[in-house]
Amino acid sequence: MSCLRVFLCIICPPLAVIDKGCGSILITSILTCCGWVPGALAAIIICNNN
């Protein structure tokens, strides 16, 4: 995972998973609306699984 991707996961989680598919964007967006920490954690997990 690149430094830019980690930075995007922390600052704007839905933007970090934009190339992972529509489902990932939707899940990360919903979790980010619920709270910043769940969205950031979900983005880091999704990006780290590749």
mmCIF file of the N, C-alpha and C atoms, coordinates in Angstrom:
data_MODEL
# 
_entry.id   MODEL 
# 
loop_
_atom_site.group_PDB 
_atom_site.id 
_atom_site.type_symbol 
_atom_site.label_atom_id 
_atom_site.label_alt_id 
_atom_site.label_comp_id 
_atom_site.label_asym_id 
_atom_site.label_entity_id 
_atom_site.label_seq_id 
_atom_site.pdbx_PDB_ins_code 
_atom_site.Cartn_x 
_atom_site.Cartn_y 
_atom_site.Cartn_z 
_atom_site.occupancy 
_atom_site.B_iso_or_equiv 
_atom_site.pdbx_formal_charge 
_atom_site.auth_seq_id 
_atom_site.auth_comp_id 
_atom_site.auth_asym_id 
_atom_site.auth_atom_id 
_atom_site.pdbx_PDB_model_num 
ATOM 1   N N  . MET A 1 1  ? 0.851   -1.161 0.000  1.00 0.00 ? 1  MET A N  1 
ATOM 2   C CA . MET A 1 1  ? 0.000   0.000  0.000  1.00 0.00 ? 1  MET A CA 1 
ATOM 3   C C  . MET A 1 1  ? 0.904   1.234  0.000  1.00 0.00 ? 1  MET A C  1 
ATOM 4   N N  . SER A 1 2  ? 0.624   2.152  -0.909 1.00 0.00 ? 2  SER A N  1 
ATOM 5   C CA . SER A 1 2  ? 1.472   3.335  -1.030 1.00 0.00 ? 2  SER A CA 1 
ATOM 6   C C  . SER A 1 2  ? 1.136   4.373  0.039  1.00 0.00 ? 2  SER A C  1 
ATOM 7   N N  . CYS A 1 3  ? 2.049   5.310  0.215  1.00 0.00 ? 3  CYS A N  1 
ATOM 8   C CA . CYS A 1 3  ? 1.853   6.382  1.200  1.00 0.00 ? 3  CYS A CA 1 
ATOM 9   C C  . CYS A 1 3  ? 0.666   7.259  0.837  1.00 0.00 ? 3  CYS A C  1 
ATOM 10  N N  . LEU A 1 4  ? 0.470   7.492  -0.461 1.00 0.00 ? 4  LEU A N  1 
ATOM 11  C CA . LEU A 1 4  ? -0.673  8.296  -0.901 1.00 0.00 ? 4  LEU A CA 1 
ATOM 12  C C  . LEU A 1 4  ? -1.987  7.605  -0.567 1.00 0.00 ? 4  LEU A C  1 
ATOM 13  N N  . ARG A 1 5  ? -2.040  6.297  -0.738 1.00 0.00 ? 5  ARG A N  1 
ATOM 14  C CA . ARG A 1 5  ? -3.263  5.544  -0.449 1.00 0.00 ? 5  ARG A CA 1 
ATOM 15  C C  . ARG A 1 5  ? -3.577  5.589  1.041  1.00 0.00 ? 5  ARG A C  1 
ATOM 16  N N  . VAL A 1 6  ? -2.564  5.453  1.889  1.00 0.00 ? 6  VAL A N  1 
ATOM 17  C CA . VAL A 1 6  ? -2.757  5.535  3.341  1.00 0.00 ? 6  VAL A CA 1 
ATOM 18  C C  . VAL A 1 6  ? -3.253  6.925  3.726  1.00 0.00 ? 6  VAL A C  1 
ATOM 19  N N  . PHE A 1 7  ? -2.659  7.953  3.127  1.00 0.00 ? 7  PHE A N  1 
ATOM 20  C CA . PHE A 1 7  ? -3.080  9.333  3.384  1.00 0.00 ? 7  PHE A CA 1 
ATOM 21  C C  . PHE A 1 7  ? -4.545  9.529  2.985  1.00 0.00 ? 7  PHE A C  1 
ATOM 22  N N  . LEU A 1 8  ? -4.946  8.998  1.833  1.00 0.00 ? 8  LEU A N  1 
ATOM 23  C CA . LEU A 1 8  ? -6.340  9.102  1.406  1.00 0.00 ? 8  LEU A CA 1 
ATOM 24  C C  . LEU A 1 8  ? -7.274  8.311  2.317  1.00 0.00 ? 8  LEU A C  1 
ATOM 25  N N  . CYS A 1 9  ? -6.819  7.172  2.814  1.00 0.00 ? 9  CYS A N  1 
ATOM 26  C CA . CYS A 1 9  ? -7.642  6.382  3.741  1.00 0.00 ? 9  CYS A CA 1 
ATOM 27  C C  . CYS A 1 9  ? -7.936  7.171  5.013  1.00 0.00 ? 9  CYS A C  1 
ATOM 28  N N  . ILE A 1 10 ? -7.001  7.980  5.428  1.00 0.00 ? 10 ILE A N  1 
ATOM 29  C CA . ILE A 1 10 ? -7.184  8.743  6.660  1.00 0.00 ? 10 ILE A CA 1 
ATOM 30  C C  . ILE A 1 10 ? -7.989  10.013 6.407  1.00 0.00 ? 10 ILE A C  1 
ATOM 31  N N  . ILE A 1 11 ? -7.687  10.723 5.327  1.00 0.00 ? 11 ILE A N  1 
ATOM 32  C CA . ILE A 1 11 ? -8.336  12.006 5.056  1.00 0.00 ? 11 ILE A CA 1 
ATOM 33  C C  . ILE A 1 11 ? -9.732  11.844 4.453  1.00 0.00 ? 11 ILE A C  1 
ATOM 34  N N  . CYS A 1 12 ? -9.842  11.024 3.408  1.00 0.00 ? 12 CYS A N  1 
ATOM 35  C CA . CYS A 1 12 ? -11.128 10.847 2.713  1.00 0.00 ? 12 CYS A CA 1 
ATOM 36  C C  . CYS A 1 12 ? -11.305 9.374  2.345  1.00 0.00 ? 12 CYS A C  1 
ATOM 37  N N  . PRO A 1 13 ? -11.840 8.580  3.253  1.00 0.00 ? 13 PRO A N  1 
ATOM 38  C CA . PRO A 1 13 ? -11.920 7.135  3.037  1.00 0.00 ? 13 PRO A CA 1 
ATOM 39  C C  . PRO A 1 13 ? -12.642 6.699  1.749  1.00 0.00 ? 13 PRO A C  1 
ATOM 40  N N  . PRO A 1 14 ? -13.781 7.304  1.361  1.00 0.00 ? 14 PRO A N  1 
ATOM 41  C CA . PRO A 1 14 ? -14.409 6.840  0.117  1.00 0.00 ? 14 PRO A CA 1 
ATOM 42  C C  . PRO A 1 14 ? -13.550 7.088  -1.121 1.00 0.00 ? 14 PRO A C  1 
ATOM 43  N N  . LEU A 1 15 ? -12.770 8.147  -1.129 1.00 0.00 ? 15 LEU A N  1 
ATOM 44  C CA . LEU A 1 15 ? -11.904 8.443  -2.254 1.00 0.00 ? 15 LEU A CA 1 
ATOM 45  C C  . LEU A 1 15 ? -10.766 7.428  -2.362 1.00 0.00 ? 15 LEU A C  1 
ATOM 46  N N  . ALA A 1 16 ? -10.347 6.878  -1.255 1.00 0.00 ? 16 ALA A N  1 
ATOM 47  C CA . ALA A 1 16 ? -9.247  5.909  -1.252 1.00 0.00 ? 16 ALA A CA 1 
ATOM 48  C C  . ALA A 1 16 ? -9.651  4.578  -1.868 1.00 0.00 ? 16 ALA A C  1 
ATOM 49  N N  . VAL A 1 17 ? -10.928 4.220  -1.821 1.00 0.00 ? 17 VAL A N  1 
ATOM 50  C CA . VAL A 1 17 ? -11.378 2.927  -2.344 1.00 0.00 ? 17 VAL A CA 1 
ATOM 51  C C  . VAL A 1 17 ? -12.132 3.066  -3.659 1.00 0.00 ? 17 VAL A C  1 
ATOM 52  N N  . ILE A 1 18 ? -11.939 4.183  -4.346 1.00 0.00 ? 18 ILE A N  1 
ATOM 53  C CA . ILE A 1 18 ? -12.708 4.440  -5.563 1.00 0.00 ? 18 ILE A CA 1 
ATOM 54  C C  . ILE A 1 18 ? -12.415 3.426  -6.667 1.00 0.00 ? 18 ILE A C  1 
ATOM 55  N N  . ASP A 1 19 ? -11.241 2.828  -6.685 1.00 0.00 ? 19 ASP A N  1 
ATOM 56  C CA . ASP A 1 19 ? -10.913 1.852  -7.720 1.00 0.00 ? 19 ASP A CA 1 
ATOM 57  C C  . ASP A 1 19 ? -11.180 0.406  -7.291 1.00 0.00 ? 19 ASP A C  1 
ATOM 58  N N  . LYS A 1 20 ? -11.794 0.211  -6.139 1.00 0.00 ? 20 LYS A N  1 
ATOM 59  C CA . LYS A 1 20 ? -12.059 -1.136 -5.623 1.00 0.00 ? 20 LYS A CA 1 
ATOM 60  C C  . LYS A 1 20 ? -13.454 -1.643 -5.966 1.00 0.00 ? 20 LYS A C  1 
ATOM 61  N N  . GLY A 1 21 ? -14.296 -0.815 -6.548 1.00 0.00 ? 21 GLY A N  1 
ATOM 62  C CA . GLY A 1 21 ? -15.622 -1.242 -6.937 1.00 0.00 ? 21 GLY A CA 1 
ATOM 63  C C  . GLY A 1 21 ? -16.709 -0.459 -6.228 1.00 0.00 ? 21 GLY A C  1 
ATOM 64  N N  . CYS A 1 22 ? -17.915 -0.572 -6.768 1.00 0.00 ? 22 CYS A N  1 
ATOM 65  C CA . CYS A 1 22 ? -19.053 0.200  -6.263 1.00 0.00 ? 22 CYS A CA 1 
ATOM 66  C C  . CYS A 1 22 ? -19.445 -0.215 -4.848 1.00 0.00 ? 22 CYS A C  1 
ATOM 67  N N  . GLY A 1 23 ? -19.368 -1.493 -4.544 1.00 0.00 ? 23 GLY A N  1 
ATOM 68  C CA . GLY A 1 23 ? -19.737 -1.966 -3.212 1.00 0.00 ? 23 GLY A CA 1 
ATOM 69  C C  . GLY A 1 23 ? -18.818 -1.435 -2.133 1.00 0.00 ? 23 GLY A C  1 
ATOM 70  N N  . SER A 1 24 ? -17.538 -1.395 -2.437 1.00 0.00 ? 24 SER A N  1 
ATOM 71  C CA . SER A 1 24 ? -16.568 -0.878 -1.468 1.00 0.00 ? 24 SER A CA 1 
ATOM 72  C C  . SER A 1 24 ? -16.780 0.602  -1.215 1.00 0.00 ? 24 SER A C  1 
ATOM 73  N N  . ILE A 1 25 ? -17.068 1.340  -2.267 1.00 0.00 ? 25 ILE A N  1 
ATOM 74  C CA . ILE A 1 25 ? -17.331 2.776  -2.120 1.00 0.00 ? 25 ILE A CA 1 
ATOM 75  C C  . ILE A 1 25 ? -18.577 2.997  -1.270 1.00 0.00 ? 25 ILE A C  1 
ATOM 76  N N  . LEU A 1 26 ? -19.617 2.219  -1.516 1.00 0.00 ? 26 LEU A N  1 
ATOM 77  C CA . LEU A 1 26 ? -20.868 2.354  -0.772 1.00 0.00 ? 26 LEU A CA 1 
ATOM 78  C C  . LEU A 1 26 ? -20.679 2.023  0.706  1.00 0.00 ? 26 LEU A C  1 
ATOM 79  N N  . ILE A 1 27 ? -20.012 0.925  0.993  1.00 0.00 ? 27 ILE A N  1 
ATOM 80  C CA . ILE A 1 27 ? -19.783 0.532  2.388  1.00 0.00 ? 27 ILE A CA 1 
ATOM 81  C C  . ILE A 1 27 ? -18.948 1.575  3.118  1.00 0.00 ? 27 ILE A C  1 
ATOM 82  N N  . THR A 1 28 ? -17.883 2.022  2.468  1.00 0.00 ? 28 THR A N  1 
ATOM 83  C CA . THR A 1 28 ? -17.011 3.010  3.102  1.00 0.00 ? 28 THR A CA 1 
ATOM 84  C C  . THR A 1 28 ? -17.726 4.339  3.294  1.00 0.00 ? 28 THR A C  1 
ATOM 85  N N  . SER A 1 29 ? -18.563 4.723  2.338  1.00 0.00 ? 29 SER A N  1 
ATOM 86  C CA . SER A 1 29 ? -19.316 5.979  2.465  1.00 0.00 ? 29 SER A CA 1 
ATOM 87  C C  . SER A 1 29 ? -20.309 5.921  3.622  1.00 0.00 ? 29 SER A C  1 
ATOM 88  N N  . ILE A 1 30 ? -21.005 4.806  3.747  1.00 0.00 ? 30 ILE A N  1 
ATOM 89  C CA . ILE A 1 30 ? -21.977 4.659  4.834  1.00 0.00 ? 30 ILE A CA 1 
ATOM 90  C C  . ILE A 1 30 ? -21.267 4.677  6.193  1.00 0.00 ? 30 ILE A C  1 
ATOM 91  N N  . LEU A 1 31 ? -20.155 3.957  6.284  1.00 0.00 ? 31 LEU A N  1 
ATOM 92  C CA . LEU A 1 31 ? -19.420 3.949  7.549  1.00 0.00 ? 31 LEU A CA 1 
ATOM 93  C C  . LEU A 1 31 ? -18.813 5.310  7.867  1.00 0.00 ? 31 LEU A C  1 
ATOM 94  N N  . THR A 1 32 ? -18.394 6.051  6.849  1.00 0.00 ? 32 THR A N  1 
ATOM 95  C CA . THR A 1 32 ? -17.863 7.389  7.075  1.00 0.00 ? 32 THR A CA 1 
ATOM 96  C C  . THR A 1 32 ? -18.959 8.332  7.550  1.00 0.00 ? 32 THR A C  1 
ATOM 97  N N  . CYS A 1 33 ? -20.167 8.163  7.038  1.00 0.00 ? 33 CYS A N  1 
ATOM 98  C CA . CYS A 1 33 ? -21.288 8.988  7.517  1.00 0.00 ? 33 CYS A CA 1 
ATOM 99  C C  . CYS A 1 33 ? -21.631 8.664  8.965  1.00 0.00 ? 33 CYS A C  1 
ATOM 100 N N  . CYS A 1 34 ? -21.450 7.414  9.364  1.00 0.00 ? 34 CYS A N  1 
ATOM 101 C CA . CYS A 1 34 ? -21.694 7.030  10.757 1.00 0.00 ? 34 CYS A CA 1 
ATOM 102 C C  . CYS A 1 34 ? -20.616 7.560  11.690 1.00 0.00 ? 34 CYS A C  1 
ATOM 103 N N  . GLY A 1 35 ? -19.441 7.710  11.174 1.00 0.00 ? 35 GLY A N  1 
ATOM 104 C CA . GLY A 1 35 ? -18.322 8.199  11.968 1.00 0.00 ? 35 GLY A CA 1 
ATOM 105 C C  . GLY A 1 35 ? -17.053 8.100  11.162 1.00 0.00 ? 35 GLY A C  1 
ATOM 106 N N  . TRP A 1 36 ? -16.131 9.006  11.427 1.00 0.00 ? 36 TRP A N  1 
ATOM 107 C CA . TRP A 1 36 ? -14.899 9.040  10.645 1.00 0.00 ? 36 TRP A CA 1 
ATOM 108 C C  . TRP A 1 36 ? -14.033 7.808  10.904 1.00 0.00 ? 36 TRP A C  1 
ATOM 109 N N  . VAL A 1 37 ? -13.947 7.379  12.136 1.00 0.00 ? 37 VAL A N  1 
ATOM 110 C CA . VAL A 1 37 ? -13.073 6.249  12.483 1.00 0.00 ? 37 VAL A CA 1 
ATOM 111 C C  . VAL A 1 37 ? -13.526 4.949  11.806 1.00 0.00 ? 37 VAL A C  1 
ATOM 112 N N  . PRO A 1 38 ? -14.812 4.582  11.842 1.00 0.00 ? 38 PRO A N  1 
ATOM 113 C CA . PRO A 1 38 ? -15.207 3.348  11.140 1.00 0.00 ? 38 PRO A CA 1 
ATOM 114 C C  . PRO A 1 38 ? -14.945 3.414  9.633  1.00 0.00 ? 38 PRO A C  1 
ATOM 115 N N  . GLY A 1 39 ? -15.152 4.573  9.044  1.00 0.00 ? 39 GLY A N  1 
ATOM 116 C CA . GLY A 1 39 ? -14.892 4.721  7.616  1.00 0.00 ? 39 GLY A CA 1 
ATOM 117 C C  . GLY A 1 39 ? -13.422 4.595  7.283  1.00 0.00 ? 39 GLY A C  1 
ATOM 118 N N  . ALA A 1 40 ? -12.581 5.202  8.099  1.00 0.00 ? 40 ALA A N  1 
ATOM 119 C CA . ALA A 1 40 ? -11.135 5.129  7.867  1.00 0.00 ? 40 ALA A CA 1 
ATOM 120 C C  . ALA A 1 40 ? -10.631 3.700  8.069  1.00 0.00 ? 40 ALA A C  1 
ATOM 121 N N  . LEU A 1 41 ? -11.121 3.017  9.082  1.00 0.00 ? 41 LEU A N  1 
ATOM 122 C CA . LEU A 1 41 ? -10.713 1.626  9.316  1.00 0.00 ? 41 LEU A CA 1 
ATOM 123 C C  . LEU A 1 41 ? -11.162 0.718  8.173  1.00 0.00 ? 41 LEU A C  1 
ATOM 124 N N  . ALA A 1 42 ? -12.372 0.917  7.707  1.00 0.00 ? 42 ALA A N  1 
ATOM 125 C CA . ALA A 1 42 ? -12.871 0.103  6.593  1.00 0.00 ? 42 ALA A CA 1 
ATOM 126 C C  . ALA A 1 42 ? -12.044 0.363  5.336  1.00 0.00 ? 42 ALA A C  1 
ATOM 127 N N  . ALA A 1 43 ? -11.684 1.607  5.072  1.00 0.00 ? 43 ALA A N  1 
ATOM 128 C CA . ALA A 1 43 ? -10.879 1.919  3.894  1.00 0.00 ? 43 ALA A CA 1 
ATOM 129 C C  . ALA A 1 43 ? -9.500  1.295  3.994  1.00 0.00 ? 43 ALA A C  1 
ATOM 130 N N  . ILE A 1 44 ? -8.901  1.324  5.170  1.00 0.00 ? 44 ILE A N  1 
ATOM 131 C CA . ILE A 1 44 ? -7.583  0.720  5.344  1.00 0.00 ? 44 ILE A CA 1 
ATOM 132 C C  . ILE A 1 44 ? -7.653  -0.796 5.147  1.00 0.00 ? 44 ILE A C  1 
ATOM 133 N N  . ILE A 1 45 ? -8.691  -1.414 5.675  1.00 0.00 ? 45 ILE A N  1 
ATOM 134 C CA . ILE A 1 45 ? -8.849  -2.862 5.531  1.00 0.00 ? 45 ILE A CA 1 
ATOM 135 C C  . ILE A 1 45 ? -9.091  -3.239 4.077  1.00 0.00 ? 45 ILE A C  1 
ATOM 136 N N  . ILE A 1 46 ? -9.949  -2.500 3.384  1.00 0.00 ? 46 ILE A N  1 
ATOM 137 C CA . ILE A 1 46 ? -10.247 -2.800 1.983  1.00 0.00 ? 46 ILE A CA 1 
ATOM 138 C C  . ILE A 1 46 ? -9.006  -2.617 1.118  1.00 0.00 ? 46 ILE A C  1 
ATOM 139 N N  . CYS A 1 47 ? -8.266  -1.545 1.342  1.00 0.00 ? 47 CYS A N  1 
ATOM 140 C CA . CYS A 1 47 ? -7.064  -1.287 0.549  1.00 0.00 ? 47 CYS A CA 1 
ATOM 141 C C  . CYS A 1 47 ? -5.951  -2.276 0.879  1.00 0.00 ? 47 CYS A C  1 
ATOM 142 N N  . ASN A 1 48 ? -5.897  -2.764 2.077  1.00 0.00 ? 48 ASN A N  1 
ATOM 143 C CA . ASN A 1 48 ? -4.845  -3.679 2.486  1.00 0.00 ? 48 ASN A CA 1 
ATOM 144 C C  . ASN A 1 48 ? -5.080  -5.097 1.996  1.00 0.00 ? 48 ASN A C  1 
ATOM 145 N N  . ASN A 1 49 ? -6.297  -5.448 1.618  1.00 0.00 ? 49 ASN A N  1 
ATOM 146 C CA . ASN A 1 49 ? -6.612  -6.802 1.194  1.00 0.00 ? 49 ASN A CA 1 
ATOM 147 C C  . ASN A 1 49 ? -6.115  -7.134 -0.209 1.00 0.00 ? 49 ASN A C  1 
ATOM 148 N N  . ASN A 1 50 ? -5.620  -6.171 -0.949 1.00 0.00 ? 50 ASN A N  1 
ATOM 149 C CA . ASN A 1 50 ? -5.134  -6.480 -2.307 1.00 0.00 ? 50 ASN A CA 1 
ATOM 150 C C  . ASN A 1 50 ? -3.743  -6.906 -2.278 1.00 0.00 ? 50 ASN A C  1 
# 
